Amino acid sequence: MKIGISLLALAVWIGGSIGFAQQPFADKLPKEARFDQRVTVNLPAGIDLKTYIRELAGTIGLQPILENVPQQAVNYPLTDVKFRDAWSVTMALGNFDYELLEKNIMVVSDADTIKRLRALNSSKDTLPTAAAAAPLTLNFSNGRTLDGAVRDVVAIAKLQAIPVNIPNRTIDYNLRGLSLRVGWNVLLSLGALDYYIVSNDIVTVGASSSIDLLRPKPEPVVVAPPVVVIPPVVVRPELEVFVETQKVEFVGFVVSSEVRKAVFRTAQGLQVVAIGSSLVKDSKVTLRSFTETEAVLALGEQTITLKLVKP
């Protein structure tokens, strides 16, 4: 798509000789005098957008690194305007974001890529090497592959790189002058790469989905079940012997018209427990169930199951 824009239209946009109250674009350049220099960019109509951005950046000595900038013909002739205004409107028209790095290097790309770069630069994590601050002298602008660039930078850190699903493409920028740490962050962000340091000798580099498989997973947090405190049960004398021994033999029942007495043989000898209608009101002892093999006695909330052995 060809974008044509007249000198008068740009003058209105960037506030050259025609003033207005508010600019319709965001000026995020540092408040430094060099960005207020007046510049002229008079390139032929239909010039490629990448070439235009490089020429505009070069008017004040910036070295641009461009990523995700489309091949697109433009017509942005500018004469004697502030660099700040020319740069900001160019970024706004292309929907680009940018980050100014050390050594006057300006990275221009989409918002997500620049966001990744800022996050990496703000993090203290980097390649574990004493050369993190050393300047890079590598020139990657001559058809170097992204894989090759990663290997070269990792080699400077005296590590061995294991690539994992690195996109097979070339890069058209170089990292000359950047420190090893910042150059590494540029490669990661512009290549949408992640890395994991396996040891003091090896680092894996590749797509985030692949690198995540190598990272150790955190141990699951085991939550101990709550401790249930059972309040003590007050045991009536009728059942004390059964609670203490739990070793009883059922002998039989003695039944009258109103009282049922259960006879058990225990370690203390024969014990007779009255379980009947006349005692329910006082002792609350009941016989819940009875079979040939067990008897279930209840005293309030307490239940005791007695295994029965015929005499």
ROFIDO-714280 format. One line per field, with one value per residue (C-alpha): residue number from 0; y, z, x. Coordinates in steps of 0.5 Angstrom, whole numbers, plus 2048, in hexadecimal, padded with zeros to 3 digits. Example, Ala and Ser with C-alpha at 12.3 -4.5 7.8 and 13.67 -1.06 7.14 Angstrom:
residues 2
nr = c(0, 1)
v = c(7F7, 7FE)
w = c(810, 80E)
u = c(819, 81B)
END
This chain:
residues 311
nr = c(0, 1, 2, 3, 4, 5, 6, 7, 8, 9, 10, 11, 12, 13, 14, 15, 16, 17, 18, 19, 20, 21, 22, 23, 24, 25, 26, 27, 28, 29, 30, 31, 32, 33, 34, 35, 36, 37, 38, 39, 40, 41, 42, 43, 44, 45, 46, 47, 48, 49, 50, 51, 52, 53, 54, 55, 56, 57, 58, 59, 60, 61, 62, 63, 64, 65, 66, 67, 68, 69, 70, 71, 72, 73, 74, 75, 76, 77, 78, 79, 80, 81, 82, 83, 84, 85, 86, 87, 88, 89, 90, 91, 92, 93, 94, 95, 96, 97, 98, 99, 100, 101, 102, 103, 104, 105, 106, 107, 108, 109, 110, 111, 112, 113, 114, 115, 116, 117, 118, 119, 120, 121, 122, 123, 124, 125, 126, 127, 128, 129, 130, 131, 132, 133, 134, 135, 136, 137, 138, 139, 140, 141, 142, 143, 144, 145, 146, 147, 148, 149, 150, 151, 152, 153, 154, 155, 156, 157, 158, 159, 160, 161, 162, 163, 164, 165, 166, 167, 168, 169, 170, 171, 172, 173, 174, 175, 176, 177, 178, 179, 180, 181, 182, 183, 184, 185, 186, 187, 188, 189, 190, 191, 192, 193, 194, 195, 196, 197, 198, 199, 200, 201, 202, 203, 204, 205, 206, 207, 208, 209, 210, 211, 212, 213, 214, 215, 216, 217, 218, 219, 220, 221, 222, 223, 224, 225, 226, 227, 228, 229, 230, 231, 232, 233, 234, 235, 236, 237, 238, 239, 240, 241, 242, 243, 244, 245, 246, 247, 248, 249, 250, 251, 252, 253, 254, 255, 256, 257, 258, 259, 260, 261, 262, 263, 264, 265, 266, 267, 268, 269, 270, 271, 272, 273, 274, 275, 276, 277, 278, 279, 280, 281, 282, 283, 284, 285, 286, 287, 288, 289, 290, 291, 292, 293, 294, 295, 296, 297, 298, 299, 300, 301, 302, 303, 304, 305, 306, 307, 308, 309, 310)
v = c(800, 807, 80C, 813, 819, 821, 826, 82A, 824, 822, 829, 829, 823, 824, 82B, 82E, 836, 834, 834, 831, 82F, 828, 823, 81C, 818, 816, 819, 814, 816, 818, 820, 821, 826, 822, 81F, 827, 828, 82A, 825, 824, 81D, 81E, 817, 815, 813, 80C, 80B, 804, 806, 802, 807, 80D, 80B, 80A, 810, 814, 811, 812, 81A, 81A, 814, 80F, 808, 804, 7FD, 7FC, 7F5, 7F4, 7FA, 7F9, 7FA, 800, 806, 80C, 814, 818, 81E, 822, 829, 82C, 829, 827, 820, 81E, 820, 81D, 816, 816, 817, 812, 80D, 80E, 80E, 807, 805, 803, 804, 805, 804, 808, 804, 805, 808, 80C, 805, 806, 800, 801, 7FB, 7FA, 7FB, 7F4, 7F3, 7FA, 7F8, 7F1, 7F5, 7FA, 7F4, 7F0, 7F7, 7F8, 7F1, 7F0, 7E9, 7E8, 7E3, 7E1, 7E4, 7E9, 7EC, 7EF, 7F6, 7F5, 7F8, 7F4, 7F4, 7EF, 7F2, 7EE, 7F2, 7ED, 7E8, 7E5, 7E0, 7E1, 7DA, 7DC, 7E3, 7DF, 7DB, 7E0, 7E4, 7DE, 7DC, 7E3, 7E1, 7DB, 7D7, 7D1, 7D2, 7CD, 7D0, 7CE, 7CF, 7D6, 7D9, 7D8, 7DF, 7E4, 7EB, 7F1, 7F5, 7F5, 7F6, 7F9, 7FE, 7FB, 7F7, 7F0, 7F0, 7F5, 7F2, 7EB, 7EE, 7F1, 7EB, 7E7, 7ED, 7EE, 7E6, 7E5, 7E0, 7DD, 7DA, 7D5, 7D5, 7CD, 7CE, 7D2, 7CF, 7CF, 7D3, 7D1, 7D6, 7D6, 7D7, 7D8, 7D2, 7CE, 7D1, 7D0, 7C9, 7C9, 7CD, 7CA, 7CA, 7CC, 7C7, 7C7, 7CA, 7C4, 7C7, 7C3, 7C1, 7C5, 7C2, 7C0, 7C0, 7BB, 7BD, 7B8, 7B4, 7B3, 7AB, 7A9, 7A3, 79E, 79F, 7A0, 799, 798, 79F, 79C, 795, 795, 78D, 78A, 784, 784, 77F, 781, 785, 784, 787, 789, 78D, 794, 792, 78F, 78E, 78C, 787, 788, 784, 789, 789, 78B, 786, 785, 78C, 78D, 794, 795, 798, 799, 79D, 79F, 7A1, 7A5, 7AB, 7AB, 7A8, 7AA, 7A3, 79F, 799, 79C, 795, 78E, 788, 781, 784, 78B, 790, 798, 79B, 7A3, 7A8, 7AF, 7B0, 7AB, 7A4, 79E, 798, 791, 78B, 785, 77E, 779, 776)
w = c(800, 7FE, 803, 800, 805, 803, 806, 808, 80B, 80F, 811, 814, 818, 81B, 81C, 818, 816, 817, 81F, 823, 82A, 82A, 826, 824, 825, 82C, 82C, 831, 82F, 835, 836, 833, 82E, 829, 828, 826, 821, 81A, 815, 80D, 80A, 803, 800, 7F9, 7F9, 7FA, 7FE, 803, 80A, 80D, 809, 80B, 812, 812, 80E, 813, 819, 816, 816, 81D, 81D, 820, 81E, 81C, 81D, 81A, 81B, 818, 814, 80E, 807, 805, 800, 803, 801, 808, 805, 80B, 80B, 811, 816, 81D, 81E, 824, 820, 819, 81D, 821, 81C, 818, 81D, 81E, 817, 817, 81E, 820, 827, 828, 82E, 82E, 830, 832, 82C, 829, 826, 825, 825, 821, 821, 823, 82A, 82C, 82A, 82D, 834, 834, 833, 838, 83D, 83C, 83C, 843, 846, 849, 846, 840, 83E, 844, 841, 843, 83C, 83D, 83C, 837, 830, 82A, 824, 820, 819, 818, 812, 80C, 80C, 813, 815, 81C, 81E, 81C, 820, 826, 826, 825, 82B, 82F, 82D, 830, 836, 836, 836, 831, 82E, 82D, 828, 829, 823, 822, 81B, 815, 812, 811, 815, 812, 818, 81C, 823, 822, 828, 82D, 833, 833, 838, 834, 82E, 830, 833, 82C, 828, 82D, 82D, 825, 824, 829, 82C, 833, 837, 83D, 840, 840, 844, 844, 83D, 839, 838, 834, 82F, 82B, 82B, 832, 831, 831, 836, 83B, 83A, 83D, 843, 84A, 84C, 853, 858, 85A, 860, 865, 86A, 870, 872, 877, 87E, 881, 888, 88B, 892, 898, 899, 8A0, 8A0, 8A5, 8AA, 8A6, 8A0, 8A3, 8A3, 89C, 89A, 89E, 89C, 895, 896, 898, 897, 897, 89B, 89A, 89C, 8A2, 8A1, 8A5, 8A4, 8A4, 8A5, 8A0, 8A3, 89E, 8A1, 89F, 8A1, 8A2, 8A5, 8AB, 8AB, 8A9, 8A8, 8A8, 8A4, 8A5, 89E, 89F, 89F, 8A6, 8A6, 89F, 8A3, 8A8, 8A4, 89D, 89B, 896, 891, 88A, 887, 888, 884, 885, 884, 887, 88C, 88B, 891, 892, 897, 895, 88F, 890, 88D, 88F, 88A, 88E, 88A, 88D, 88E, 891, 897)
u = c(800, 803, 802, 802, 802, 804, 808, 803, 7FF, 805, 806, 800, 801, 807, 806, 80C, 80A, 802, 801, 7FB, 7FA, 7FB, 7FF, 7FB, 801, 805, 80C, 810, 817, 81B, 81B, 822, 824, 827, 820, 81D, 822, 81F, 820, 81E, 81C, 81B, 81B, 818, 811, 80F, 815, 815, 813, 819, 81D, 81A, 81A, 821, 823, 81E, 822, 829, 827, 829, 82E, 829, 82B, 824, 822, 81C, 817, 810, 810, 80D, 80F, 80B, 80C, 80C, 80C, 80E, 812, 814, 818, 81B, 816, 818, 81A, 816, 810, 812, 814, 80D, 809, 80C, 80C, 804, 803, 806, 803, 80A, 80D, 815, 81A, 820, 826, 82E, 832, 82D, 829, 822, 81E, 817, 812, 80B, 808, 809, 810, 812, 80E, 812, 819, 817, 816, 81C, 820, 81D, 81E, 825, 825, 82A, 82F, 834, 83A, 83F, 83F, 838, 83A, 83F, 83D, 83B, 83F, 83B, 838, 831, 82F, 832, 82C, 82E, 829, 825, 828, 82F, 82F, 82C, 832, 837, 835, 834, 83B, 83E, 83B, 83F, 839, 836, 830, 82B, 825, 81E, 819, 81D, 819, 81D, 81E, 823, 824, 826, 828, 82F, 830, 837, 838, 833, 835, 835, 82F, 82B, 82D, 82A, 824, 823, 824, 81F, 819, 81A, 81A, 815, 819, 81A, 820, 822, 829, 82A, 831, 837, 838, 832, 82C, 826, 823, 81C, 815, 812, 80D, 813, 817, 812, 812, 819, 818, 817, 810, 80F, 80D, 806, 804, 801, 7FC, 7FB, 7F4, 7F2, 7F2, 7EC, 7EC, 7E6, 7E4, 7E5, 7DE, 7DC, 7DB, 7D6, 7D8, 7D4, 7D8, 7DF, 7E1, 7E0, 7E4, 7EA, 7EA, 7E7, 7E8, 7E1, 7DD, 7D5, 7D2, 7CB, 7C5, 7C1, 7BA, 7B4, 7AE, 7B1, 7B9, 7BE, 7C4, 7CA, 7CF, 7D7, 7DD, 7E3, 7EA, 7E6, 7E2, 7DA, 7D7, 7D0, 7CD, 7C6, 7C3, 7BC, 7B6, 7B6, 7BE, 7BD, 7BB, 7C1, 7C7, 7C5, 7C8, 7C5, 7C6, 7C6, 7C7, 7C8, 7CA, 7CD, 7D4, 7D4, 7D0, 7D0, 7CF, 7CE, 7CF, 7CD, 7D1, 7D6, 7D5, 7D9, 7D9, 7DA, 7DC, 7D8, 7DB, 7D6, 7D7)
END
